[in-house]
Amino acid sequence: MGRLRHRELLLSLKYSTIEACFSVPMLNLTLPSFSFVIAFAAVALGWGPAGVGFMAALPHLCNLLQPALVTWLRGRLPLYQIIILTFVFNALPWGFVSALPFLSPAGRDAVFMLVLTVATLANCLGSVTWSAAIAELVPPRLSARFFGRRNLVFGFWTLIVVIVVSKLADRANNSLTAFGWIFAIAGLARMAGLLFFTRMKFPESVMRRAATPPDWGEILLPFRSLNYLKLVAFIGVWGLLLNLGQPFYPVFIVQGLHRSVGDVGLLTALSGVGGLLTLKGWGWLCERFGSKPVLYVCALTWAIAGLASWTFAGERFFWHLALTYLVVGGTTAGFQLCQFNLMLKLAPANKAPYVAVFLALSSALTALGPLLGGLILRLLPDELGTFLGQTIRDYHVLILGSMVGCLLSTHLLDFVREEEAHPSEAVWRTMRRMQPFNPMLTLGSAAQMVLTPGGLLGLTQRSLRLMRQQVKALGEVGGELVEGTTDAIRAKLPGDEPDAGTSEKRER
């Protein structure tokens, strides 16, 4: 099998989206840097800042090992088989979490950390090989559009799963038994995703082992591209500064603000709503203006939103975080989409070593964030005074320092060069006319200019009016996806329709 036929390509893209509808919700429940697992460790296992910090750093520490491991595996197996193995080793260990209620506290910590380590390392290896395989499958002209659409579909199911699971954990009083069943079912969902992955068709370069084993010198190739290393530096520094505080959001909400795991799940779900509302828009903006300027807009808006909201977070002022999670969820979706597209765009034809080195180097910096954040929390006193009648906690200082650092680090992106990229000002101007970005428009514009009280009032009025329209649109998207995910993704991608009578002959 050489290049794929048009129909084979469309079916593979469809199965890739369905696979993600099973796998991504599971990953949102089991990745050690995500809110649900962190809340479980803090509430059910009683882990403190040091344990949470190490757990959040674990995916990035595993990424440090993956360039050598992936190169070694590629010398013995094709990419396709490596991906299947990583599916299995990422999913099956979570069945052992159901045994935690029968173990001693020390035994629980040891077993849970072993499960986290094995599953997370498998996921890191799978992320690299999957990215290399999917880059061989998806035509470059459809990359932003397809991934935006794919992320929209699996984002809906992630939203539903996180809400339901968080409420179930609350109803079960956050018991170890309930969490054990949740994690075990999440592992089964990952295996269901594997079933759809095996139905995909890939080019020969993915299905067969290379005739000559990969040269270990390939790992050094990315170091010859200064432009690529600049992107790695930005993502790494941004990740370090963001992860100073982000892994501790759920701990702050549960322990510092005395809220439930259900509230954490609700806020996480709102973050998913933000992604659903904006993903199509991000994909269109990437195609129109390039990934770099859109990535800059996402990073800047993310930092401004976090800085403005966490400053006032407390037991008296809590639910304004709902809007923040909505905005940050939208910017997160755009950030991840643009980062992935730009990473693949700046890499040459042999993408596997570039993806591996990108993840390894950026993770080396990012891993320092939660470790340093946990250390800072241990050194700072729990309370540092009051502000507007609310207690200033060590979490406030850590998170605000994280957001200020992220805001300053956005300037590193100026050094990255993307061909035919437009100025970021063009993205801001276009977003003003795009309905999905209205809630973020106020925060984004504030980063560009000083707003008058009249301007703030006008933007607020438009935000409320358009928010009602967006809620209606979200309901329509949800209804379509609930009726059948396969129907929602069956339509052919725009710009990829074959000429009449030649659909079976035309290749991608």
C-alpha positions as CSV (number, residue, x, y, z in Angstrom):
1,M,0.0,0.0,0.0
2,G,1.5,3.3,-1.0
3,R,-0.6,6.5,-0.9
4,L,-4.1,6.2,0.3
5,R,-7.1,6.5,-2.0
6,H,-9.6,9.3,-1.4
7,R,-12.2,7.1,0.3
8,E,-9.6,5.3,2.5
9,L,-8.4,8.7,3.6
10,L,-11.9,9.9,4.6
11,L,-12.7,6.7,6.4
12,S,-9.4,6.9,8.4
13,L,-10.1,10.5,9.4
14,K,-13.5,9.5,10.5
15,Y,-12.2,6.6,12.6
16,S,-9.5,8.9,14.1
17,T,-12.2,11.2,15.3
18,I,-14.3,8.3,16.8
19,E,-11.2,6.9,18.5
20,A,-10.6,10.3,20.1
21,C,-14.2,10.3,21.5
22,F,-13.2,7.3,23.6
23,S,-9.6,8.0,24.3
24,V,-9.5,11.7,25.1
25,P,-12.2,11.6,27.9
26,M,-10.3,8.8,29.4
27,L,-7.0,10.8,29.3
28,N,-8.8,13.7,30.9
29,L,-9.6,11.5,33.9
30,T,-6.2,9.8,34.2
31,L,-3.4,12.1,33.1
32,P,-1.5,13.1,36.3
33,S,-1.4,16.8,35.3
34,F,-5.2,17.1,34.9
35,S,-7.7,18.2,37.5
36,F,-9.6,15.0,38.2
37,V,-6.5,12.9,39.1
38,I,-5.1,15.8,41.1
39,A,-8.3,16.2,43.0
40,F,-8.4,12.4,43.7
41,A,-4.8,12.5,45.1
42,A,-5.6,15.4,47.3
43,V,-9.0,14.3,48.6
44,A,-8.9,10.5,48.6
45,L,-5.2,9.8,49.2
46,G,-4.4,13.0,51.2
47,W,-1.4,14.0,49.1
48,G,0.2,17.4,49.9
49,P,1.9,20.0,47.6
50,A,5.1,18.0,47.2
51,G,3.2,14.8,46.0
52,V,0.9,16.8,43.7
53,G,3.9,18.7,42.3
54,F,5.8,15.5,41.5
55,M,2.6,13.9,40.0
56,A,2.1,16.9,37.7
57,A,5.7,16.8,36.7
58,L,5.6,13.1,35.8
59,P,4.4,13.4,32.2
60,H,7.2,15.9,31.5
61,L,9.8,13.7,33.2
62,C,8.6,10.8,31.0
63,N,9.0,12.9,27.9
64,L,12.6,13.3,28.7
65,L,13.0,9.5,28.2
66,Q,11.0,9.1,25.1
67,P,13.5,10.3,22.4
68,A,15.8,7.4,23.2
69,L,13.0,4.9,23.8
70,V,11.1,5.9,20.6
71,T,14.3,5.6,18.5
72,W,15.0,2.2,20.0
73,L,11.5,1.0,19.4
74,R,11.4,2.3,15.8
75,G,14.5,0.2,15.1
76,R,12.4,-3.0,15.9
77,L,8.8,-2.2,15.2
78,P,6.8,0.0,12.8
79,L,5.1,3.1,14.1
80,Y,1.7,1.4,13.9
81,Q,2.6,-1.5,16.3
82,I,4.3,0.9,18.7
83,I,1.1,2.9,18.9
84,I,-1.0,-0.2,19.6
85,L,1.4,-1.2,22.4
86,T,1.2,2.2,24.0
87,F,-2.6,2.1,23.9
88,V,-2.5,-1.2,25.9
89,F,0.0,-0.1,28.5
90,N,-1.7,3.2,29.0
91,A,-5.1,1.6,29.6
92,L,-4.7,-1.7,31.4
93,P,-2.8,-0.5,34.6
94,W,-5.8,1.6,35.6
95,G,-7.7,-1.6,36.5
96,F,-5.3,-2.0,39.5
97,V,-6.6,1.2,41.1
98,S,-9.8,-0.7,42.0
99,A,-7.6,-2.6,44.5
100,L,-6.6,0.5,46.5
101,P,-9.3,0.2,49.2
102,F,-7.8,-3.2,50.3
103,L,-4.3,-1.8,50.8
104,S,-2.6,0.1,53.6
105,P,-2.1,3.8,53.1
106,A,1.6,3.3,52.2
107,G,0.6,0.5,49.8
108,R,-2.0,2.7,48.1
109,D,0.6,5.4,47.5
110,A,3.0,2.9,46.0
111,V,0.5,1.2,43.7
112,F,-1.0,4.4,42.5
113,M,2.4,5.9,41.7
114,L,3.4,2.8,39.8
115,V,0.2,2.9,37.8
116,L,0.7,6.6,37.1
117,T,4.3,6.0,36.0
118,V,3.6,3.0,33.6
119,A,0.5,4.6,32.1
120,T,2.1,8.0,31.7
121,L,5.2,6.7,30.1
122,A,3.2,4.7,27.6
123,N,1.1,7.8,26.8
124,C,4.2,9.9,26.2
125,L,5.6,7.3,23.8
126,G,2.3,7.0,22.1
127,S,1.9,10.8,21.7
128,V,5.2,11.0,19.7
129,T,4.5,8.0,17.5
130,W,0.8,9.0,17.0
131,S,1.9,12.5,16.0
132,A,4.4,11.1,13.5
133,A,1.8,8.7,12.0
134,I,-1.0,11.2,11.8
135,A,1.3,13.7,10.1
136,E,1.8,11.0,7.3
137,L,-2.0,10.6,7.0
138,V,-3.5,14.1,7.1
139,P,-2.8,16.3,4.0
140,P,-1.2,19.6,5.1
141,R,-3.9,21.6,3.4
142,L,-6.5,20.0,5.8
143,S,-4.4,19.9,9.0
144,A,-5.9,22.9,10.8
145,R,-9.4,22.3,9.6
146,F,-9.4,18.6,10.4
147,F,-7.8,18.9,13.9
148,G,-10.1,21.8,14.8
149,R,-13.1,19.7,13.8
150,R,-11.8,16.5,15.5
151,N,-11.1,18.4,18.7
152,L,-14.6,19.9,18.6
153,V,-16.2,16.4,18.5
154,F,-14.1,14.7,21.2
155,G,-14.3,17.9,23.3
156,F,-18.1,17.5,23.5
157,W,-17.8,13.9,24.9
158,T,-15.0,15.0,27.3
159,L,-17.4,17.7,28.6
160,I,-20.1,15.2,29.3
161,V,-17.8,12.6,30.9
162,V,-16.1,15.0,33.2
163,I,-19.4,16.4,34.5
164,V,-21.0,13.0,35.1
165,V,-17.9,11.4,36.7
166,S,-17.3,14.4,39.0
167,K,-20.9,14.2,40.2
168,L,-20.7,10.5,40.8
169,A,-17.5,10.9,42.8
170,D,-19.3,13.5,45.0
171,R,-22.3,11.3,45.5
172,A,-20.0,8.5,46.6
173,N,-18.3,10.8,49.1
174,N,-15.0,10.6,47.2
175,S,-14.5,7.0,48.3
176,L,-11.6,4.9,47.0
177,T,-14.1,2.3,45.7
178,A,-15.9,4.9,43.5
179,F,-12.7,6.3,42.1
180,G,-11.4,2.8,41.5
181,W,-14.4,1.9,39.3
182,I,-14.1,5.3,37.5
183,F,-10.5,4.7,36.6
184,A,-11.1,1.1,35.6
185,I,-13.9,2.1,33.2
186,A,-11.7,4.9,31.8
187,G,-9.1,2.2,31.0
188,L,-11.8,0.2,29.1
189,A,-12.8,3.2,27.2
190,R,-9.2,3.6,26.0
191,M,-9.3,0.0,24.8
192,A,-12.5,0.8,22.9
193,G,-10.7,3.7,21.2
194,L,-8.0,1.2,20.2
195,L,-10.6,-0.8,18.3
196,F,-11.4,2.2,16.1
197,F,-7.8,3.0,15.7
198,T,-7.1,-0.4,14.2
199,R,-9.7,0.3,11.5
200,M,-7.7,3.2,10.2
201,K,-5.5,2.9,7.1
202,F,-2.0,4.4,7.0
203,P,0.7,4.8,4.4
204,E,3.5,2.2,4.1
205,S,5.9,4.4,6.1
206,V,3.6,3.9,9.2
207,M,2.6,0.2,8.7
208,R,6.0,-1.3,7.9
209,R,9.3,-1.2,9.8
210,A,11.9,0.9,8.0
211,A,14.3,-1.0,5.8
212,T,17.1,0.6,7.6
213,P,16.9,1.2,11.4
214,P,16.7,4.8,12.4
215,D,20.0,6.4,12.9
216,W,20.6,7.5,16.4
217,G,22.1,10.7,14.9
218,E,18.5,11.6,13.9
219,I,18.0,12.9,17.4
220,L,20.6,15.6,16.7
221,L,18.8,16.8,13.5
222,P,16.4,19.2,15.3
223,F,19.4,21.0,17.0
224,R,20.5,22.2,13.6
225,S,17.3,24.2,13.1
226,L,17.6,27.4,15.2
227,N,14.0,28.4,14.3
228,Y,12.6,25.1,15.6
229,L,14.6,25.5,18.8
230,K,13.1,29.0,19.3
231,L,9.6,27.4,19.2
232,V,10.8,24.8,21.7
233,A,12.2,27.5,24.0
234,F,8.9,29.4,24.0
235,I,6.7,26.3,24.7
236,G,9.1,25.1,27.4
237,V,9.4,28.5,29.2
238,W,5.6,29.0,28.9
239,G,5.0,25.5,30.3
240,L,7.4,26.0,33.2
241,L,5.7,29.3,34.2
242,L,2.2,28.0,33.7
243,N,2.8,24.8,35.7
244,L,4.2,26.8,38.6
245,G,0.5,27.3,39.5
246,Q,-1.8,25.3,37.3
247,P,-1.5,21.8,38.8
248,F,-2.5,23.4,42.2
249,Y,-5.7,24.9,41.0
250,P,-7.8,21.9,42.1
251,V,-6.0,21.6,45.4
252,F,-6.6,25.3,46.1
253,I,-10.3,25.0,45.2
254,V,-10.8,21.9,47.3
255,Q,-8.6,22.6,50.3
256,G,-8.2,26.4,50.3
257,L,-11.7,27.4,49.2
258,H,-13.4,24.4,50.7
259,R,-15.3,23.4,47.5
260,S,-16.2,19.9,46.4
261,V,-14.7,17.7,43.7
262,G,-18.0,18.3,41.9
263,D,-17.2,22.0,41.7
264,V,-13.8,21.2,40.2
265,G,-15.5,19.0,37.7
266,L,-18.0,21.7,36.8
267,L,-15.2,24.3,36.2
268,T,-13.3,21.7,34.2
269,A,-16.4,21.1,32.1
270,L,-16.8,24.9,31.5
271,S,-13.3,24.8,30.2
272,G,-14.4,22.2,27.8
273,V,-17.3,24.4,26.7
274,G,-14.9,27.2,25.9
275,G,-13.1,24.8,23.6
276,L,-16.3,23.7,21.9
277,L,-17.4,27.2,21.3
278,T,-14.1,28.3,19.7
279,L,-12.4,25.4,18.0
280,K,-13.8,26.0,14.6
281,G,-12.9,29.6,14.8
282,W,-9.3,28.8,15.8
283,G,-8.9,26.4,12.9
284,W,-10.2,29.0,10.5
285,L,-7.9,31.7,12.0
286,C,-4.8,29.4,11.7
287,E,-5.5,28.8,8.0
288,R,-6.2,32.5,7.4
289,F,-3.3,34.1,9.4
290,G,-0.9,31.3,10.3
291,S,-0.4,29.5,13.5
292,K,2.2,31.8,15.1
293,P,0.0,35.0,15.4
294,V,-3.0,32.9,16.7
295,L,-0.7,31.2,19.2
296,Y,0.4,34.7,20.4
297,V,-3.2,35.8,20.8
298,C,-4.1,32.6,22.8
299,A,-1.1,32.9,25.1
300,L,-1.7,36.6,25.8
301,T,-5.5,36.2,26.5
302,W,-4.8,33.2,28.7
303,A,-2.4,35.0,30.9
304,I,-4.6,38.2,31.2
305,A,-7.7,36.1,32.1
306,G,-5.8,34.1,34.7
307,L,-4.2,37.1,36.3
308,A,-7.5,39.0,36.5
309,S,-9.5,36.2,38.0
310,W,-7.3,34.4,40.5
311,T,-6.4,37.7,42.2
312,F,-9.9,37.8,43.6
313,A,-10.6,34.1,44.1
314,G,-11.7,33.3,47.7
315,E,-14.5,31.8,49.7
316,R,-16.6,34.9,49.2
317,F,-15.7,35.4,45.5
318,F,-15.7,32.1,43.7
319,W,-18.1,31.7,40.9
320,H,-16.4,34.4,38.7
321,L,-13.9,31.6,38.0
322,A,-16.6,30.0,35.9
323,L,-16.2,32.7,33.3
324,T,-12.4,32.4,33.6
325,Y,-12.5,28.6,33.0
326,L,-14.7,29.3,29.9
327,V,-12.2,31.8,28.5
328,V,-9.1,29.8,29.4
329,G,-10.7,26.6,28.0
330,G,-11.1,28.4,24.6
331,T,-7.6,29.8,24.6
332,T,-6.2,26.4,25.7
333,A,-7.9,24.7,22.7
334,G,-6.5,27.3,20.4
335,F,-3.0,27.1,22.0
336,Q,-2.8,23.4,21.6
337,L,-4.1,23.4,18.1
338,C,-1.6,26.2,17.0
339,Q,1.3,24.6,18.9
340,F,0.7,21.3,17.2
341,N,0.3,22.8,13.7
342,L,3.3,25.0,14.1
343,M,5.5,22.1,15.4
344,L,4.6,20.0,12.3
345,K,5.0,22.9,9.9
346,L,8.5,23.8,11.1
347,A,9.7,20.2,11.0
348,P,10.9,18.7,7.7
349,A,9.7,15.5,6.1
350,N,11.2,13.2,8.7
351,K,9.1,14.4,11.6
352,A,9.5,11.7,14.2
353,P,12.9,12.9,15.7
354,Y,11.6,16.5,15.6
355,V,8.5,15.6,17.5
356,A,10.5,13.6,20.0
357,V,13.0,16.3,20.6
358,F,10.3,19.0,20.8
359,L,8.5,17.1,23.6
360,A,11.7,16.2,25.4
361,L,13.2,19.7,25.5
362,S,10.0,21.5,26.2
363,S,9.1,19.0,28.9
364,A,12.6,19.3,30.5
365,L,11.6,22.9,31.3
366,T,7.9,22.3,32.0
367,A,8.7,19.6,34.5
368,L,10.5,22.2,36.7
369,G,7.3,24.1,37.1
370,P,5.2,21.9,39.4
371,L,8.3,20.7,41.3
372,L,9.2,24.3,42.0
373,G,5.6,25.2,42.7
374,G,5.3,22.5,45.3
375,L,8.5,23.7,47.0
376,I,7.3,27.3,47.1
377,L,4.0,26.2,48.7
378,R,6.0,24.3,51.4
379,L,8.1,27.4,52.2
380,L,5.4,30.0,52.2
381,P,3.1,30.4,55.2
382,D,-0.5,29.3,54.5
383,E,-1.9,32.8,55.1
384,L,-0.2,36.1,54.2
385,G,-2.8,38.7,55.3
386,T,-6.1,39.9,54.0
387,F,-7.3,41.8,50.9
388,L,-10.9,43.1,50.4
389,G,-12.0,41.1,53.4
390,Q,-10.5,37.8,52.1
391,T,-7.5,35.9,53.2
392,I,-4.5,36.0,51.0
393,R,-3.2,32.5,50.8
394,D,0.1,31.0,49.5
395,Y,-1.8,29.7,46.5
396,H,-2.7,33.3,45.5
397,V,1.0,34.3,45.5
398,L,2.0,31.2,43.5
399,I,-0.7,31.4,40.9
400,L,-0.4,35.2,40.3
401,G,3.4,34.8,40.0
402,S,2.8,32.1,37.4
403,M,0.4,34.3,35.4
404,V,2.7,37.3,35.4
405,G,5.5,35.1,34.2
406,C,3.4,33.7,31.4
407,L,2.4,37.2,30.3
408,L,6.0,38.2,30.1
409,S,7.1,35.1,28.3
410,T,4.8,35.7,25.3
411,H,7.5,38.0,23.8
412,L,9.7,34.9,23.2
413,L,7.3,34.0,20.4
414,D,8.4,37.1,18.5
415,F,11.7,35.3,17.7
416,V,10.0,32.4,15.9
417,R,9.7,32.7,12.2
418,E,6.7,31.3,10.3
419,E,6.5,31.8,6.5
420,E,3.5,33.9,5.4
421,A,2.3,34.6,8.9
422,H,0.3,37.7,9.4
423,P,0.7,40.3,12.2
424,S,-1.1,39.4,15.4
425,E,-3.0,42.7,15.1
426,A,-4.9,41.2,12.1
427,V,-6.0,38.3,14.3
428,W,-7.4,40.7,16.9
429,R,-9.3,42.8,14.3
430,T,-10.8,39.7,12.8
431,M,-11.8,38.2,16.2
432,R,-13.8,41.4,16.9
433,R,-16.2,40.3,14.1
434,M,-16.3,36.6,15.0
435,Q,-19.1,35.6,17.4
436,P,-17.3,32.7,19.2
437,F,-14.6,34.9,20.5
438,N,-16.7,37.7,22.0
439,P,-16.2,36.6,25.7
440,M,-12.4,36.7,25.1
441,L,-12.5,39.9,23.2
442,T,-12.7,42.2,26.3
443,L,-9.7,40.5,27.9
444,G,-7.7,40.4,24.6
445,S,-8.4,44.1,23.8
446,A,-7.3,45.1,27.3
447,A,-3.9,43.7,26.6
448,Q,-3.7,45.9,23.5
449,M,-5.1,49.2,24.7
450,V,-6.5,51.0,27.8
451,L,-10.2,50.7,27.8
452,T,-12.5,53.5,28.9
453,P,-15.5,52.8,31.3
454,G,-17.8,53.4,28.3
455,G,-15.9,50.9,26.2
456,L,-16.1,48.3,28.9
457,L,-19.8,48.8,29.2
458,G,-20.3,48.4,25.5
459,L,-18.2,45.3,25.3
460,T,-20.1,43.8,28.3
461,Q,-23.5,44.4,26.6
462,R,-22.3,42.8,23.4
463,S,-20.8,39.9,25.3
464,L,-24.1,39.1,27.1
465,R,-26.1,39.4,23.9
466,L,-23.8,37.1,21.9
467,M,-23.3,34.7,24.8
468,R,-27.0,33.8,24.6
469,Q,-26.5,33.1,20.9
470,Q,-23.5,30.9,21.7
471,V,-25.4,28.9,24.2
472,K,-28.0,28.2,21.6
473,A,-25.3,27.2,19.1
474,L,-23.7,24.9,21.6
475,G,-27.1,23.1,22.2
476,E,-27.4,22.5,18.5
477,V,-23.8,21.1,18.3
478,G,-24.5,18.8,21.3
479,G,-27.8,17.6,19.9
480,E,-26.1,16.7,16.6
481,L,-23.3,14.8,18.3
482,V,-25.6,12.9,20.7
483,E,-27.7,11.7,17.8
484,G,-24.6,10.1,16.4
485,T,-20.9,10.9,16.3
486,T,-20.4,9.2,13.0
487,D,-23.1,11.3,11.4
488,A,-21.5,14.4,12.7
489,I,-18.2,13.6,11.1
490,R,-19.4,11.8,7.9
491,A,-19.5,14.9,5.8
492,K,-16.4,15.4,3.5
493,L,-14.0,18.1,4.5
494,P,-14.4,21.3,2.5
495,G,-11.9,21.6,-0.3
496,D,-11.4,17.8,-0.5
497,E,-14.3,16.7,-2.6
498,P,-13.4,14.5,-5.6
499,D,-14.5,15.3,-9.1
500,A,-17.7,13.5,-10.2
501,G,-17.1,9.9,-11.4
502,T,-13.5,9.8,-10.1
503,S,-13.8,9.4,-6.4
504,E,-12.5,5.9,-6.4
505,K,-9.5,6.7,-8.6
506,R,-8.4,9.9,-7.1
507,E,-5.6,9.8,-4.5
508,R,-5.0,12.4,-1.8
